[in-house]
């Protein structure tokens, strides 16, 4: 039962507010800030979040401090932005199951951040600029879907047994030769 004044779902979709969005909802579990013109998140995200959609913005970086308290986060969509780096702070989000960072400019990934994502089921990194993938990508035991298509991969690390669903490596430079 919701207490009076408690807000569980917030959408600022197509808000047309440039820059950053200030949040102050301590009990928020679902946040959709997609289709804005945000260039940064501006502040820490509420610790109660389990779902965030920040796709179709102009984010260039997701600061570790933005994610610091989001220990309940299970779903994150930051697709169609301008991210150049996979956020290291994701490694602290142990409940994260589904991550979509497709259609960005990601060139690097820190392997230690991935190794800690023990509950990760789906990781979509298609349409980025990745040239190599850290070997730690094989560490999340629950990983079932990995999409690395349309990157600049030159080689692929030994990731052990094939996952239950195939990895998509299509349209990478030398993997398709």
C-alpha positions in Angstrom: 0.0 0.0 0.0 1.3 3.4 -0.9 1.6 6.1 1.8 0.0 9.4 1.1 2.3 11.6 -1.0 4.6 8.7 -2.0 5.4 8.7 -5.7 6.4 5.4 -7.2 6.6 6.2 -10.9 7.9 9.3 -12.6 8.2 10.2 -16.2 9.9 13.2 -17.7 9.7 11.8 -21.2 9.9 14.5 -24.0 10.3 17.1 -21.3 12.2 19.3 -23.7 14.3 20.6 -20.8 17.9 21.0 -21.8 20.9 20.3 -19.5 20.1 18.3 -16.4 17.1 17.2 -14.5 16.9 17.6 -10.7 15.4 14.7 -8.9 14.2 14.6 -5.3 12.0 11.6 -5.1 13.3 9.3 -2.4 10.8 6.5 -3.0 10.9 6.4 -6.8 11.2 3.0 -8.3 10.6 3.7 -12.0 12.1 6.6 -13.9 11.8 7.4 -17.6 13.8 10.5 -18.6 14.1 9.4 -22.3 13.8 11.7 -25.3 15.1 14.8 -23.6 18.2 16.8 -24.4 20.0 15.9 -21.3 23.8 16.2 -21.4 24.3 15.0 -17.8 22.3 13.5 -15.0 23.3 16.3 -12.6 22.8 14.5 -9.3 22.6 11.2 -7.6 19.8 9.0 -8.7 17.3 8.0 -6.0 18.4 4.9 -4.1 15.0 3.3 -4.5 15.2 3.0 -8.3 14.8 -0.4 -9.9 14.3 0.8 -13.5 15.7 3.8 -15.4 15.3 4.7 -19.0 17.6 7.5 -20.1 17.7 6.7 -23.8 17.6 9.2 -26.6 19.4 12.0 -24.8 22.8 13.5 -25.3 24.6 12.0 -22.3 28.4 11.9 -22.8 29.2 10.3 -19.4 27.4 8.7 -16.5 29.4 9.7 -13.4 30.0 7.0 -10.8 28.5 9.4 -8.2 25.2 9.3 -10.1 24.9 5.6 -9.5 26.4 5.4 -6.0 23.2 4.6 -4.1 21.2 2.7 -6.7 21.7 -0.7 -5.1 18.2 -1.8 -6.2 18.6 -1.0 -9.9 17.7 -4.0 -12.1 17.2 -2.3 -15.5 19.2 0.5 -17.2 18.7 1.8 -20.7 21.1 4.5 -21.8 20.9 3.7 -25.5 21.1 6.4 -28.2 23.3 8.8 -26.3 26.9 9.9 -26.8 28.6 7.9 -24.1 32.3 7.3 -24.8 33.0 5.0 -21.8 31.2 2.1 -20.1 30.5 3.5 -16.5 32.8 1.9 -13.9 30.2 2.6 -11.3 27.9 -0.2 -12.7 30.2 -2.7 -11.0 28.6 -1.7 -7.6 25.1 -2.4 -8.8 24.9 -6.1 -7.9 21.2 -6.5 -8.7 21.5 -5.1 -12.3 20.0 -7.7 -14.7 19.5 -5.8 -18.0 21.8 -3.1 -19.5 21.3 -1.5 -22.8 24.1 0.9 -23.9 23.6 0.4 -27.7 24.0 3.2 -30.2 26.6 5.2 -28.3 30.3 5.9 -28.9 31.7 3.6 -26.2 35.3 2.8 -26.9 36.5 1.3 -23.6 35.3 -1.0 -20.9 36.8 -1.6 -17.5 36.8 -5.4 -17.0 36.6 -5.1 -13.2 33.2 -3.4 -13.4 31.8 -6.2 -15.5 33.2 -9.0 -13.3 31.1 -7.7 -10.3 27.8 -7.8 -12.2 26.9 -11.3 -11.0 23.1 -11.0 -11.8 23.6 -9.6 -15.3 21.4 -11.4 -17.8 21.4 -9.1 -20.8 24.1 -6.8 -22.1 23.5 -4.8 -25.3 26.6 -2.9 -26.6 25.8 -3.0 -30.3 26.5 0.1 -32.5 29.5 1.4 -30.4 33.2 1.9 -31.2 34.6 -1.0 -29.1 37.8 -2.4 -30.5 38.4 -5.0 -27.8 36.4 -6.7 -25.0 37.9 -7.4 -21.6 38.1 -11.1 -20.8 36.1 -10.4 -17.6 33.0 -10.3 -19.8 32.8 -14.1 -19.3 32.6 -13.7 -15.5 28.9 -12.8 -15.0 27.5 -16.3 -14.5 23.9 -15.4 -15.4 24.8 -13.6 -18.7 22.5 -15.1 -21.4 22.4 -12.4 -24.1 25.4 -10.4 -25.3 25.0 -8.2 -28.3 28.3 -6.8 -29.6 27.3 -6.3 -33.2 28.3 -3.2 -35.2 31.5 -2.4 -33.3 35.1 -2.2 -34.3 36.2 -5.4 -32.6 39.5 -6.8 -33.9 39.5 -9.9 -31.7 37.3 -11.6 -29.2 38.4 -13.0 -25.8 37.9 -16.6 -24.8 34.6 -16.5 -22.9 34.3 -20.1 -22.1 31.2 -22.1 -22.8 28.7 -20.7 -25.3 25.8 -19.0 -23.6 22.2 -20.3 -23.8 21.4 -17.7 -26.4 23.9 -16.9 -29.1 26.1 -13.8 -29.0 25.7 -11.4 -31.8 29.1 -10.4 -33.2 27.9 -9.4 -36.7 29.4 -6.5 -38.6 32.7 -6.2 -36.7 35.9 -5.5 -38.6 37.9 -8.7 -38.5 35.6 -11.2 -36.7 33.6 -11.7 -40.0 36.6 -12.4 -42.3 
